[in-house]
């Protein structure tokens, strides 16, 4: 069994990091309730930033961690939250998935991608 990596914006999310965390949790919950196993680096790591003092602004600080999770995952679900297409971190995540020849599908917030729901298609 494997999991899907859920990419969402964080550092430059227009409503701020806390709002990005909350929205990532909602989207991860939606996918989980649809029967998918997902890893959200934002939902799972934001507490480390807020409570553990880990730098949340620099993708390089998270790159080693993200690469390990990308290597272990089946593919990426890119949640097209506000600002996703301006996120440097998300662009790097997507590039790493493409470099690894792992599937990347795009998700409208609040909607489970059909390919993920059906268990087929790109994932």
Secondary structure as UniProt FT lines:
FT   STRAND          4..7
FT   TURN            11..12
FT   TURN            14..15
FT   HELIX           17..33
FT   TURN            34..35
FT   STRAND          38..40
FT   HELIX           41..52
FT   HELIX           59..72
FT   STRAND          75..79
FT   TURN            82..83
FT   HELIX           84..86
FT   HELIX           88..99
FT   TURN            100..101
FT   STRAND          103..107
FT   TURN            109..110
FT   HELIX           114..117
FT   TURN            118..119
FT   TURN            121..122
//
